[in-house]
Amino acid sequence: MGETVRRRMMLKGTVVSDKMDKSVVVQVERLEKHPLYQKFVRRRTKLLAHDETNNCKMGDKVVIVESRPMSRKKRWRVKEVLKRSEEEP
């Protein structure tokens, strides 16, 4: 009948840690306007994301999508890798 379909939130960020198994830490940057000074301030948030194939490496630019809770802190999934990091060992 009147079902509502909720769109999942998507964010772009940079992988800052890939030391865990099937998990990565993604740093997402956003601009906020300061309430008093009206200047744009850069804010950063670190989010844990699920990486099923252990595909992501540090420095990769990725798209993460909102998902069900997979652990205490992990509520995002890696959807795709936009750009690989330059450093290759």
N, C-alpha and C positions, 0 to 999 in steps of 0.2 A: 504494500500500500504506500505509505508515506515514509519510505526508508531514506535516511540521510546517509550519504556517503562522505566520510571524512577523508580529506586529502592529507597525506602524510607530509610533515615538514621536511624539507631538504636543505642542507647547508653545505657550503664549500669550505675546505680547510686544508691544513698541512699536517702530515703525520710527523709527530715529534718523538714518538717512541714506538718501537715494534718488538720489544723484548719479550712480550707475553705470547703464549700459544693461542692463536685464533683471535687475538685482540690487538687493537692499536689505540694509541692516544692521539686524538686529532685536535689541533688548536684552531679555533674559529675566531676570526677577527670581525668586528663590527664598528661602525661609527655612531656615536651618540652625541646629541647636542647638549652642552652643559646648561643646566637650568638658569644659572645666574649670568654667566659670561657669554652665552650664546655661541660658544666656540665648539667645533666638533672635536670630540675626544675619542681616541682609539681604545676600544675595550677588547680584551681577549678572554676566551673561555676554553678550557680543556675538557673534551668529552671522550669517554671510552666507547669504541665502536667494535662491532663483531666483524672479523675478517676470516671467513670460513676457510679460504684456501691459503692463508698466510702469504698473500700476494703482495701486500704493501710493504714498502721499505721507508726508512726515515727520509724526510724531505719530499716525499710524493705529494702532489696536489690531488685531493680526493673529493668525491661527493658522498655525503653520508645521509641516510634517510632514517626517520623516526621508526622505531619498531617496538615490539612488546619487550618488557623487562627480561633480560637474559641472566642477569645477576644483580647484585646489590647496586652497582653503579653503571652497569652497561645497558643502555636503552637505545642505541643507534646501531645501524648496519652500514658497512661500506657498500655503496651501490656501484661506483666505478672509479677507476683511476684516470684522472684527467691528464696529468703530466708526471712522468717519471723524474726522480731526482737525478742530478747530473753526476754525483759521485758514485762511481762503480769501482769496487775493489779489484 
